[in-house]
Amino acid sequence: MWVASDDGRRLLVWTGASTWKVKRIRRDPRVFVAKSNYRGRERGPRLEGRARVVDDVDVKKLIREKYGWQLRLLERFGGGGASVAVEVQGSPVSDTTSGV
């Protein structure tokens, strides 16, 4: 999963189109995100948000600008599958847990 932002308020995630996270987001947009290391170990508090698959943003361009050689290496040695962009925005906890 590769993460960037185009406006500082939302996260844009570039990930495989057939991953379980994408299937789950299509079914239920509620997500938790946290800063983590490259192995996925959390390095900060979890924040609640809502996610959706988007196609109106060139997330790969943003990812290429942020990660540079790391993305080029992936593309060269095996990152050729279908991918999607996922937008994640903050959501108040009470909106998703109150049952209203």
mmCIF file of the C-alpha atoms, coordinates in Angstrom:
data_MODEL
# 
_entry.id   MODEL 
# 
loop_
_atom_site.group_PDB 
_atom_site.id 
_atom_site.type_symbol 
_atom_site.label_atom_id 
_atom_site.label_alt_id 
_atom_site.label_comp_id 
_atom_site.label_asym_id 
_atom_site.label_entity_id 
_atom_site.label_seq_id 
_atom_site.pdbx_PDB_ins_code 
_atom_site.Cartn_x 
_atom_site.Cartn_y 
_atom_site.Cartn_z 
_atom_site.occupancy 
_atom_site.B_iso_or_equiv 
_atom_site.pdbx_formal_charge 
_atom_site.auth_seq_id 
_atom_site.auth_comp_id 
_atom_site.auth_asym_id 
_atom_site.auth_atom_id 
_atom_site.pdbx_PDB_model_num 
ATOM 1   C CA . MET A 1 1   ? 0.000   0.000  0.000   1.00 0.00 ? 1   MET A CA 1 
ATOM 2   C CA . TRP A 1 2   ? 1.376   3.402  -1.016  1.00 0.00 ? 2   TRP A CA 1 
ATOM 3   C CA . VAL A 1 3   ? 0.022   6.604  0.565   1.00 0.00 ? 3   VAL A CA 1 
ATOM 4   C CA . ALA A 1 4   ? 0.118   10.279 -0.448  1.00 0.00 ? 4   ALA A CA 1 
ATOM 5   C CA . SER A 1 5   ? -2.051  13.388 -0.168  1.00 0.00 ? 5   SER A CA 1 
ATOM 6   C CA . ASP A 1 6   ? -2.879  16.025 -2.727  1.00 0.00 ? 6   ASP A CA 1 
ATOM 7   C CA . ASP A 1 7   ? -4.422  18.582 -0.378  1.00 0.00 ? 7   ASP A CA 1 
ATOM 8   C CA . GLY A 1 8   ? -3.181  17.724 3.139   1.00 0.00 ? 8   GLY A CA 1 
ATOM 9   C CA . ARG A 1 9   ? -6.687  16.775 4.320   1.00 0.00 ? 9   ARG A CA 1 
ATOM 10  C CA . ARG A 1 10  ? -7.251  13.396 2.707   1.00 0.00 ? 10  ARG A CA 1 
ATOM 11  C CA . LEU A 1 11  ? -5.099  10.334 2.202   1.00 0.00 ? 11  LEU A CA 1 
ATOM 12  C CA . LEU A 1 12  ? -4.859  8.789  -1.214  1.00 0.00 ? 12  LEU A CA 1 
ATOM 13  C CA . VAL A 1 13  ? -3.864  5.144  -1.247  1.00 0.00 ? 13  VAL A CA 1 
ATOM 14  C CA . TRP A 1 14  ? -2.602  3.236  -4.270  1.00 0.00 ? 14  TRP A CA 1 
ATOM 15  C CA . THR A 1 15  ? -3.151  -0.497 -3.902  1.00 0.00 ? 15  THR A CA 1 
ATOM 16  C CA . GLY A 1 16  ? -4.029  -3.646 -5.811  1.00 0.00 ? 16  GLY A CA 1 
ATOM 17  C CA . ALA A 1 17  ? -7.535  -3.679 -7.267  1.00 0.00 ? 17  ALA A CA 1 
ATOM 18  C CA . SER A 1 18  ? -8.304  -7.219 -6.098  1.00 0.00 ? 18  SER A CA 1 
ATOM 19  C CA . THR A 1 19  ? -6.976  -6.939 -2.534  1.00 0.00 ? 19  THR A CA 1 
ATOM 20  C CA . TRP A 1 20  ? -9.184  -7.755 0.439   1.00 0.00 ? 20  TRP A CA 1 
ATOM 21  C CA . LYS A 1 21  ? -8.928  -4.180 1.710   1.00 0.00 ? 21  LYS A CA 1 
ATOM 22  C CA . VAL A 1 22  ? -10.521 -2.884 -1.507  1.00 0.00 ? 22  VAL A CA 1 
ATOM 23  C CA . LYS A 1 23  ? -13.274 -5.503 -1.402  1.00 0.00 ? 23  LYS A CA 1 
ATOM 24  C CA . ARG A 1 24  ? -13.987 -4.631 2.237   1.00 0.00 ? 24  ARG A CA 1 
ATOM 25  C CA . ILE A 1 25  ? -14.036 -0.866 1.531   1.00 0.00 ? 25  ILE A CA 1 
ATOM 26  C CA . ARG A 1 26  ? -16.572 -1.399 -1.254  1.00 0.00 ? 26  ARG A CA 1 
ATOM 27  C CA . ARG A 1 27  ? -18.773 -3.258 1.255   1.00 0.00 ? 27  ARG A CA 1 
ATOM 28  C CA . ASP A 1 28  ? -18.151 -1.061 4.328   1.00 0.00 ? 28  ASP A CA 1 
ATOM 29  C CA . PRO A 1 29  ? -16.409 2.326  4.005   1.00 0.00 ? 29  PRO A CA 1 
ATOM 30  C CA . ARG A 1 30  ? -15.492 2.639  7.706   1.00 0.00 ? 30  ARG A CA 1 
ATOM 31  C CA . VAL A 1 31  ? -11.727 2.381  8.240   1.00 0.00 ? 31  VAL A CA 1 
ATOM 32  C CA . PHE A 1 32  ? -9.035  2.968  10.824  1.00 0.00 ? 32  PHE A CA 1 
ATOM 33  C CA . VAL A 1 33  ? -5.663  4.365  9.770   1.00 0.00 ? 33  VAL A CA 1 
ATOM 34  C CA . ALA A 1 34  ? -2.451  4.739  11.717  1.00 0.00 ? 34  ALA A CA 1 
ATOM 35  C CA . LYS A 1 35  ? 1.105   5.750  10.983  1.00 0.00 ? 35  LYS A CA 1 
ATOM 36  C CA . SER A 1 36  ? 3.165   2.573  10.598  1.00 0.00 ? 36  SER A CA 1 
ATOM 37  C CA . ASN A 1 37  ? 6.577   1.335  9.539   1.00 0.00 ? 37  ASN A CA 1 
ATOM 38  C CA . TYR A 1 38  ? 7.288   -0.623 6.367   1.00 0.00 ? 38  TYR A CA 1 
ATOM 39  C CA . ARG A 1 39  ? 6.399   -3.887 8.143   1.00 0.00 ? 39  ARG A CA 1 
ATOM 40  C CA . GLY A 1 40  ? 2.954   -2.584 9.155   1.00 0.00 ? 40  GLY A CA 1 
ATOM 41  C CA . ARG A 1 41  ? 3.703   -2.052 12.845  1.00 0.00 ? 41  ARG A CA 1 
ATOM 42  C CA . GLU A 1 42  ? 1.682   0.866  14.138  1.00 0.00 ? 42  GLU A CA 1 
ATOM 43  C CA . ARG A 1 43  ? 3.689   3.927  15.170  1.00 0.00 ? 43  ARG A CA 1 
ATOM 44  C CA . GLY A 1 44  ? 0.890   6.239  16.211  1.00 0.00 ? 44  GLY A CA 1 
ATOM 45  C CA . PRO A 1 45  ? -2.743  6.431  17.264  1.00 0.00 ? 45  PRO A CA 1 
ATOM 46  C CA . ARG A 1 46  ? -5.507  4.941  15.134  1.00 0.00 ? 46  ARG A CA 1 
ATOM 47  C CA . LEU A 1 47  ? -7.791  7.465  13.492  1.00 0.00 ? 47  LEU A CA 1 
ATOM 48  C CA . GLU A 1 48  ? -11.261 6.671  12.209  1.00 0.00 ? 48  GLU A CA 1 
ATOM 49  C CA . GLY A 1 49  ? -12.258 7.596  8.682   1.00 0.00 ? 49  GLY A CA 1 
ATOM 50  C CA . ARG A 1 50  ? -14.302 6.701  5.647   1.00 0.00 ? 50  ARG A CA 1 
ATOM 51  C CA . ALA A 1 51  ? -12.825 5.328  2.445   1.00 0.00 ? 51  ALA A CA 1 
ATOM 52  C CA . ARG A 1 52  ? -13.994 5.013  -1.125  1.00 0.00 ? 52  ARG A CA 1 
ATOM 53  C CA . VAL A 1 53  ? -12.478 3.905  -4.402  1.00 0.00 ? 53  VAL A CA 1 
ATOM 54  C CA . VAL A 1 54  ? -11.944 6.924  -6.673  1.00 0.00 ? 54  VAL A CA 1 
ATOM 55  C CA . ASP A 1 55  ? -10.953 7.323  -10.292 1.00 0.00 ? 55  ASP A CA 1 
ATOM 56  C CA . ASP A 1 56  ? -10.847 11.101 -10.646 1.00 0.00 ? 56  ASP A CA 1 
ATOM 57  C CA . VAL A 1 57  ? -7.309  11.598 -9.304  1.00 0.00 ? 57  VAL A CA 1 
ATOM 58  C CA . ASP A 1 58  ? -3.896  10.603 -10.659 1.00 0.00 ? 58  ASP A CA 1 
ATOM 59  C CA . VAL A 1 59  ? -2.714  8.979  -7.447  1.00 0.00 ? 59  VAL A CA 1 
ATOM 60  C CA . LYS A 1 60  ? 0.118   7.145  -9.188  1.00 0.00 ? 60  LYS A CA 1 
ATOM 61  C CA . LYS A 1 61  ? 1.685   10.485 -10.147 1.00 0.00 ? 61  LYS A CA 1 
ATOM 62  C CA . LEU A 1 62  ? 1.535   11.622 -6.496  1.00 0.00 ? 62  LEU A CA 1 
ATOM 63  C CA . ILE A 1 63  ? 3.012   8.307  -5.329  1.00 0.00 ? 63  ILE A CA 1 
ATOM 64  C CA . ARG A 1 64  ? 5.810   8.539  -7.901  1.00 0.00 ? 64  ARG A CA 1 
ATOM 65  C CA . GLU A 1 65  ? 6.658   12.071 -6.698  1.00 0.00 ? 65  GLU A CA 1 
ATOM 66  C CA . LYS A 1 66  ? 6.729   10.953 -3.049  1.00 0.00 ? 66  LYS A CA 1 
ATOM 67  C CA . TYR A 1 67  ? 8.467   7.572  -3.308  1.00 0.00 ? 67  TYR A CA 1 
ATOM 68  C CA . GLY A 1 68  ? 10.616  8.007  -6.447  1.00 0.00 ? 68  GLY A CA 1 
ATOM 69  C CA . TRP A 1 69  ? 13.094  5.155  -6.902  1.00 0.00 ? 69  TRP A CA 1 
ATOM 70  C CA . GLN A 1 70  ? 11.146  2.807  -4.605  1.00 0.00 ? 70  GLN A CA 1 
ATOM 71  C CA . LEU A 1 71  ? 8.114   2.847  -6.896  1.00 0.00 ? 71  LEU A CA 1 
ATOM 72  C CA . ARG A 1 72  ? 10.250  2.579  -10.029 1.00 0.00 ? 72  ARG A CA 1 
ATOM 73  C CA . LEU A 1 73  ? 11.903  -0.529 -8.535  1.00 0.00 ? 73  LEU A CA 1 
ATOM 74  C CA . LEU A 1 74  ? 8.499   -2.107 -7.852  1.00 0.00 ? 74  LEU A CA 1 
ATOM 75  C CA . GLU A 1 75  ? 7.300   -1.316 -11.376 1.00 0.00 ? 75  GLU A CA 1 
ATOM 76  C CA . ARG A 1 76  ? 10.424  -2.859 -12.873 1.00 0.00 ? 76  ARG A CA 1 
ATOM 77  C CA . PHE A 1 77  ? 10.363  -6.074 -10.852 1.00 0.00 ? 77  PHE A CA 1 
ATOM 78  C CA . GLY A 1 78  ? 6.751   -7.050 -10.505 1.00 0.00 ? 78  GLY A CA 1 
ATOM 79  C CA . GLY A 1 79  ? 4.193   -4.348 -9.813  1.00 0.00 ? 79  GLY A CA 1 
ATOM 80  C CA . GLY A 1 80  ? 2.231   -4.883 -13.010 1.00 0.00 ? 80  GLY A CA 1 
ATOM 81  C CA . GLY A 1 81  ? -1.216  -5.876 -11.716 1.00 0.00 ? 81  GLY A CA 1 
ATOM 82  C CA . ALA A 1 82  ? -4.372  -3.789 -11.812 1.00 0.00 ? 82  ALA A CA 1 
ATOM 83  C CA . SER A 1 83  ? -4.502  -1.056 -9.195  1.00 0.00 ? 83  SER A CA 1 
ATOM 84  C CA . VAL A 1 84  ? -6.989  1.433  -7.782  1.00 0.00 ? 84  VAL A CA 1 
ATOM 85  C CA . ALA A 1 85  ? -6.915  4.686  -5.856  1.00 0.00 ? 85  ALA A CA 1 
ATOM 86  C CA . VAL A 1 86  ? -8.651  4.822  -2.489  1.00 0.00 ? 86  VAL A CA 1 
ATOM 87  C CA . GLU A 1 87  ? -9.532  8.114  -0.819  1.00 0.00 ? 87  GLU A CA 1 
ATOM 88  C CA . VAL A 1 88  ? -9.622  8.204  3.000   1.00 0.00 ? 88  VAL A CA 1 
ATOM 89  C CA . GLN A 1 89  ? -11.101 11.162 4.891   1.00 0.00 ? 89  GLN A CA 1 
ATOM 90  C CA . GLY A 1 90  ? -11.620 11.679 8.602   1.00 0.00 ? 90  GLY A CA 1 
ATOM 91  C CA . SER A 1 91  ? -14.971 10.875 10.129  1.00 0.00 ? 91  SER A CA 1 
ATOM 92  C CA . PRO A 1 92  ? -16.283 11.664 13.611  1.00 0.00 ? 92  PRO A CA 1 
ATOM 93  C CA . VAL A 1 93  ? -16.579 8.528  15.738  1.00 0.00 ? 93  VAL A CA 1 
ATOM 94  C CA . SER A 1 94  ? -20.157 9.348  16.761  1.00 0.00 ? 94  SER A CA 1 
ATOM 95  C CA . ASP A 1 95  ? -21.337 9.284  13.131  1.00 0.00 ? 95  ASP A CA 1 
ATOM 96  C CA . THR A 1 96  ? -20.451 5.605  12.703  1.00 0.00 ? 96  THR A CA 1 
ATOM 97  C CA . THR A 1 97  ? -21.096 4.133  16.134  1.00 0.00 ? 97  THR A CA 1 
ATOM 98  C CA . SER A 1 98  ? -24.260 5.778  17.425  1.00 0.00 ? 98  SER A CA 1 
ATOM 99  C CA . GLY A 1 99  ? -26.679 3.677  15.400  1.00 0.00 ? 99  GLY A CA 1 
ATOM 100 C CA . VAL A 1 100 ? -28.661 6.789  14.458  1.00 0.00 ? 100 VAL A CA 1 
# 
